[in-house]
């Protein structure tokens, strides 16, 4: 179970990281507006 959980969490982390990266690549201006 532990191994399965670790793999699943790793996949989730990768998915989240990919989404974050895509968001930053697609719209860096929105981030600047957010933190203004």
GIZI-V306573 format. One record per residue. N is the residue number from 0. RES is the residue in three letters. SS is DSSP state (H for helix, E for strand, C for the rest). PSI is psi in whole degrees, -180 to 180 (none if undefined). D_FIRST is the distance of its C-alpha to the first C-alpha in Angstrom with 2 decimals. Layout:
N:RES:SS:PSI:D_FIRST + N:RES:SS:PSI:D_FIRST
This chain:
0:UNK:C:-43:0.00 + 1:UNK:H:-44:3.78 + 2:UNK:H:-43:5.47 + 3:UNK:H:-45:5.09 + 4:UNK:H:-42:6.06 + 5:UNK:H:-42:8.53 + 6:UNK:H:-42:9.92 + 7:UNK:H:-46:10.44 + 8:UNK:H:-37:12.09 + 9:UNK:H:-43:14.07 + 10:UNK:H:-41:15.30 + 11:UNK:H:-43:16.28 + 12:UNK:H:-41:18.08 + 13:UNK:H:-42:19.84 + 14:UNK:H:-46:20.93 + 15:UNK:H:-44:22.22 + 16:UNK:H:-41:23.96 + 17:UNK:H:-42:25.53 + 18:UNK:H:-45:26.77 + 19:UNK:H:-46:28.19 + 20:UNK:H:-45:29.86 + 21:UNK:H:-43:31.35 + 22:UNK:H:-44:32.65 + 23:UNK:H:-40:34.28 + 24:UNK:H:-41:35.76 + 25:UNK:H:-45:37.05 + 26:UNK:C:77:38.46 + 27:UNK:H:-22:39.09 + 28:UNK:H:-38:42.12 + 29:UNK:H:-36:40.23 + 30:UNK:H:-42:38.38 + 31:UNK:H:-41:41.79 + 32:UNK:H:-37:43.05 + 33:UNK:H:-42:40.12 + 34:UNK:C:13:40.80 + 35:UNK:C:none:44.55
